[in-house]
Amino acid sequence: MLPKPLPDIAWNTPEYETLPLVKPTGFREYDARWLFFEEREGGIYSELNLLGAQALGLGLGTFLHEKGVRPEVVVGHDYRSYSGSVKQALITGLMAAGCVVHDIGLSLSPMAYYAQFALGVPGVAMVTASHNPNGWTGVKMGCEPPLTFGPEDMAQLRDIVLEGRWQMREGGRLVHHPEMRARYLDDLKKRGGTLKRRLKVVCACGNGTAGLFAPELLRAMGAEVIERHCRPDWTFPHYNPNPEDKVMLRDMADAVKAHGADLALGFDGDGDRCGVVDDAGHVIYSDKVGVLIARDLARRFPGAKFVADVKSTCLFETDPVLQELGAETDYFKTGHSYIKRRTTELDAIAGFEKSGHFFFRPPVGLGYDDGLVSAIAVLHMLDANPDKRLSELYAALPLTHATPTMAPHCPDEEKYDVVKAVTRHYRALMEQGAAIDGQRIEKINTVNGVRFTLADGSWGLVRASSNKPELVVVCESPVSEARMRAIWEHIRDHLATYENVGDYNQTL
């Protein structure tokens, strides 16, 4: 019987190879992320070992049995040097817990979600660290397609694993599905169809797993594809595949200008997000891409309902075109599990996150986040406007000034307490009638961190990242860049008063 996991084991000791290591903070709000290894002064730091991954499989299998879910699980892994090993350890745990495991091999997260539908399997466990730097691993899990686990599910799973409350059962077996990649791409090609206009598309994959999928799909749709770092390489020699990061976006913009392309589409490490750069080389942040797609969908589906996360632009509710078309938008918690579930609950046609997770429900998609389906939606929008370039469609949106998503470091154990304190601070300022850059704080939204809105509609957000030891800061103003910067500086200066808030991943 596998012993109960330990929260800390030295990497260069016999215990590391004989006892399961599972750091508790790896269980996050809607998925799991751990540092599998990181070189530090004095040796290797690790938060999860292979026996810990096996314990996770045992816990997940036990969770499914306790929940009354048929114990069958789709598993896949992304293109990192260690992901296959983590997956195999997870599989042994699942099988020991009596699960039938359907291994789809090297895959994207949305390919694993698709396999749930294609195989009629309730469970999924996709081994991926998404866009996290090399050395990270993680698992995205669910048991009710197209949904993935939320906080309550993750808490139950965490307790089973950390307390060693798993149950060994008979009946576990392994089934391989080498055909799933072809089945997934065939489904996407049917959804994509053939473009009416010839588009030159830069396809940027950051040497992540999406390079094995995205170029083939785009060419099947009739696009002329310029590949940009599409050969998978787990060392990520150019940059981490994260279409929300300035380094990747600048590279995409440079490629558009160099090749005279109509746009660039950039995909993250596990292919569930898509970033966009227009024909002029301008980055279109994902929430604005969402507004453009929402306009297109609202024309096709009158009275359409959408969901957007709290990091997203105010245009989802103030855009005059969406208002004229009768579209409605519900703002909800950031996180692919939250938006996915909310979109399903409200029977919305689509959900959008500023991070680039887009969720399209039938007939557009199957309800989960898929960067390739997002790419299809962007290209279909261009097809529906044959006389417009993407830059022109973007220029037609009402102007707002927004920051990128900025992330100051904050330990996992402390970030939620920091956000509570920040929330109290801005609530007190509102009650005192305080102003930022001459504008009073008129409204506070605390559905996910704190989003405070000024009298002129400008706003700022501070929340805790759900999958990394960081805070998240976003600001936007429909008035001016100066007002947006004033809000950002106000937040920056306040966060600087907390000793446990560190450096930012990027700033203005």
N, C-alpha and C positions, 0 to 999 in steps of 0.2 A: 504494500500500500504506500502510495506517495505521501511523504510527510507534509504537514502544513507549511505553506510558503513562508520565507523570511523576508523582511523588508530591506535587508542589507547584507551582502556577502562580499568579502574581498575577492577581487577577480583572480588573483594569483594564488589561491588556496584550494586544497582538495574539496572543500565544502562547495565551491562554485560548481563542481562537476557532479556532486552527489546530492545536493539539496536544491529545491526550487527557490528561485529568487523572483519576487514580484513586488515592486515598490507600489504601495497603495495609491499614490497620486496618479498612477498611470490610468486608473479608471476615471474617465472624464465624463462630461455631461451626456454625451451621446456616442462616444466611441472610446477606444483605448489607445494610448500612445506611451511608449517608453523609449529611453535611450538604451539601445541594445549594446552599444559600446561607444566610448569616446576617449580619446587619448588625452590624459591630463598629467600634470606634473606628479610624478610618483607612480604612474601606472595607468591602467585602464579603468574607467568608471563605467558601471553597468547598472541598469535598473530592472532588467529582465534577462534570465538565461533560458536555455532550451527546456530545462525541466520546469521552469516557470510557465513557458508557453504550453507545455503539456498539462500543467495544472489548470491553466485557463481553459483548455479544451475539455478537461474533466468537468470544470465548473459550468461551462456553457452547455454541455450535454445534460448535466443534472438540472440546470435551469429549465431546459426545454421539457424534460420529463415532469418537473414540478408544475410547469405552466400548462401541461396537458397538450403540448404541441407534438405532432408526429416527429420523432427524432431523426430527421433527415436534413442534411446541411450541405449547401454548396460552398466549396472553398476554392480560393484562387490566391495568387500572389503577384506582386509587382516586380519590376526589374531592378532589384538591388542584390548585391552579392550574397546577402544572408537571408533574404526573404523566403527562398525555397526551404531553407533549414528550419526557419521559424514555423512555416506552414506544416512541414512534416511533423514537428513536435506537437503542434496543435492538433493535427489529425490523429496522432496516437492517443491523445487525451480524449478526443471526441469518440473514437472507436471504443476505448475502454469504458466510456460512459454509455455504450450501447447504441451509438448513432450510426446510421448509414451515411457515409461521407461521399459526396460527388465532387471529385477533384477536376476542375476545369483547366488547371495548369496556369501558365503565365497569362495574366489577364488584366484588364482594367476593372475598376470597381463597378462601373455600370454594366460591364459584361457579366459580372457575378450576379448583379441584380436581375439582368435579363435572363440568366440561366434559371433563376428561381421560377420565372414564368414558363420558360421553355420546357423545363423538366417537371414542373408541378411540385417543386420542393419548397417547404415553408421556411427553412432556415438558411442563413448566409453568414459566412465568416471570411471576410476578405483581408488578407495580410498585406497591409500597405502603410507607409508613413506619409503618403500623399506628397505634399511639397516640402515636408520637413527636411532639414539638412541630412546628409549621409550620417549614418550611425543610429538614426531613429528607426523604430518599427512601430507597428500598431495593428489593430484589428477593427474593422467596421462590421457590425453584427446586426442581425434582425431575424424575426421569425414570423412576420406578417407582411408579405409583399404588398405594396412597394415600400413599406415603412422600415426604418431602422430603429434601434433601441433609443429610448429617451432616458432621462435621469432616473426614473423609478426602476426601470429594467437594469440599468447599469449599476445602481446601488444594490439590487438583489444579487446580481451576478458577482459583484465585488465581495459581498459578504460570504457567499458560497465559497469563493476561491480563497480569500484570505483566512477564513476560519477552517478551511479544509473539509467542508461539509459535502463534498461530492460523493456520488454513489457509483460504484462499479456495477456494470450490467452486461449481460450477454447480448448478442445480436449485432454487434458492431461489424461493419464491413466497408470496403473501399471500392468505389466505382470510378473509373477514369472516363473523361469525356473530351478526347482530343478534337472532336468536331465542333466544339462550342464556339471557337473563334470564327469559323466560317458561318455558322448559323447566326451569330450576333451581327456580323458585317452584312450578311444578306438582308437581315431585317432593317438595318440602317439604310442600305441602298434602296430598299423599297420605299422607306419613308422619305428619302431624299429625292428620288426620281431623277429626272434630267433637267438641268437648268435651261431656261429659254435664252439667256444671255451668256456670252462667253466671258468668264471672269478669271482674272489672274490673281491667285491667292497665295500669299506666303503662309506656309504651314510650319509653325514653330513648336517644337516639342521638348526643348531643353534636354535632349538625350534621355527622356523618360519613356515609359512604356507606351504612351500614346503614339510614338513614332511608328509602331508596328500596325497601327490601325488608321489614323487620321489621313495620311496621304492617299491611301487606297480608296477610302470613302469619297474624298473630294474629287479624285480623278474619275471615279465612277459616276459622279454627278455632272461631269463635263467640264470641270474647272481645270485651268492650267495651273499646276501646282509648283511652287518654288519651295523646296524642302529646306528647312532651317533647323539644324541640329536634330534631325529625326532618327539618326542611328542610336539605338539605346546604348548607354554607357553609364554603368552604375557609379563611376567616379564623378559624374556631372562636371565635365571639364570646362564648360563655359559659364554656367550658372545653374542654380537649383530651378527645376521646372515649376515656376510659380507665376502665373499670368497676372498676379496682383503686385508683383515686385517691379520696381523701377528698372532694374538691370535688364530683365527679360523684355519689358515693354520698350525700352530704348533700342534694344537689338532688333525687335520686330519693326519698329519705326524706321530704323536705318535700312532694313531689308526692303521695306515698301518703297522707299525713295530710290534705292539703288536699282530696283527691278521695274519701277513704274507699275507697281501692282495696284489692284483695286482695293485690297485690304489685306490685313494679316490676322490670322487666327492662331492663338497660342493656347496650348493645353498643359495642364499641370501633370504631376507625376503619375497619378492613377486615372487620369482622363475624365474626371467628373466635373471639371471646370474649363471654361473657355474665355480667353481674353481677346479683345478686339482693338486693332489700330486701323484708322481709315486711310483712304487713298492719299491724303495730304500728309500722312505720317503723324497724325494726332491720335493720342491715346483716348479712347472712349471708355471711361470707367464703367464697370459692369452694371451698376445701377442705371446709368443712362442708356446702356445697351438694352437693359430690361424695359425701359420706357419706350424705346423704339420698337421693340418686339411687341410690347403690349399694344401699341397703336395698331400694328399690323394685325394682331389677333383680334382686337376689338372690332376692326372692320369686317373680319371674317365671321366673328361670333358676337353679334350685337348684344350689349348688356353683359359682357364678359366680366367675371370676377377674378381678381388677382390677389396675391399675398406678397408682401415685401418685408424684408427684415429691417430692424430699427436703425441699421447703419445706412440705409438707402435714402436717396434723394427725396425731397418733398414733392417732386414733380409727379409721382404716382397719384397724388391726390389733388394737385393744383394744375396739372397740364390741361389747357383748354380743349385740346383734341380728345383726350380721354374723357373729359367731362361731357363734351358734346356727343360722344358715342355711347354714353351711359355706363361707362366702365366704373367699377368700384374696386378699391384696394384696401386690404386689411393689413396693418403693420403689426408684425409679431416678432418674437424672439429670434435673434441670430442663431444659426446652427442648422446644418442640413437636416437633422432629425426633426427639429421643431417646424421648419418651413414645409418640409415634406408632409408631415402629419397635418399641419394646419391647412395646407392646400387640399388635402384629401377630405378633411372634415368639412370644409366649406364648399366642396365641389367646385373649386376654382379651376379655371382652364390652365393657369400657370402660377408658379411662385418664383420669386427672384431674391437672391442674396447679393449684396454688394461685393462679396468675395468671388462671385462668378458661378456659384451653384445655382442653376436654373432647373425648375421642376415642371415638366410639361405633362399634363394628363391627357387621356384619350380625347380626341383622335390624334393629337400631336405626338404624344409619348405615352409611356406606361406609368408615369407618376414619380419616378426617381430622377436623381440628378445625373445627367449625362452630357459631358462637354461636346460630344459629337452631335447629339440631338440639338444642342444649343447652336452649334455651327450650322446645322441644316436650317434652323429657324432664321439665322442671320442671312443666309444665302437666299432663302425663300422670300424674305422681306425685300431684298434687293431685286429679286425677280419680279416682285409685285410692283416695283417702281423702276421700270426699264429706262426711263429718261433721267434718272437721278443717280448721282454718285453718293457713296456713303457719307462723305463729308457734307454734302448738301442736306441729306436727311438729318444728320446730326445738328447742322447749323439751324435747322427749322425748330429745334427744341427751344423752349424758353431758357435764357441764360442763367446759370447758377455757377457759383465759384466754390469748389470743394477740394478738400485735402485728399491725399491718398489715405489708405488705412495705415495708421502709424501704431507701432507696438513697442512701448517701453517694457523692458524686462521687469518681471515681478515674480517671486517664487510662488509655485503652485499652492503651497501651504498658507500663503499670506494674501494672495491677490483678491480673494473675495472680501476679506475684511477691509482691504484698502478701498475697494469699490463702495462698500457700505459707508465708509467714512467720507468719501467724495460725494456720495449721494446726500448725506446729511449736510455737507458744506453748501452744496448748490440749493438744496431746499431752504436752508436758512437764509441764503442770499435773496431768494425769491420772496420769502416772508418779510424780509427787511426792506423790500423795494429797491434792492441794489441794481445797478446797471453795469453793463459791459459795453464799452465804446459808445456810451450815451443811450443804450437801449436796455430797458428793463427786462428782467426775466419774467415771462408771462405764463409759461407752462412747463411742467416737468413730467416726463414719461419714465416710469421705473419698471416696465415690463422686462427689461434686460439691461441692468446697469442703470445709468442715469443719462437721459437725453433732455437737455434743457433748451427751450425755444425762446428767443427774444421777441420783442414786440413787432419787429419788421420781418419775422419769419426765419431769420438766421438761427442756426442751432449748432450745438456741440454735444458729443457723446463720449462717455467713458464707460467701458464695460470690461469684464474679465474674459480673456481668451478661453475658449472651451477646450482647446487641445494643445496649448503650449504655456510655458511659464511666463506669461505676458499680460499686460493690459492692452486694450484696443481703444484708440482715439480717432474720431472722425469729426470733421466740422464742415458746414456748408452755409453759404449765404446767397440768397437771390438778389442781393443789393450790390455788393462789391467784393473784390478780392481783399481789400483792406479790412472790411468787416469780418470776413472769414479768418484772416490772419490774426485779428484782435482776439477772436474767440479762442483760436489755437494757442496764442501766447498766454491767455488767461488760464487755460487748462494746464499748459506746460509749466507755468510758474507755480500753480497750486500743487501739481504732482511732485514738483521738485522739493516740496516740504516733507515728503515721506522718504525715510531712509531706505526703505525696501523697494523703492522704484528706481530702476537703473537706466541704462542706455536704451535709445530707440533703435529699431531696425532701419528706420529712415525718418527724415524730418523735412520740413518745407525748405 
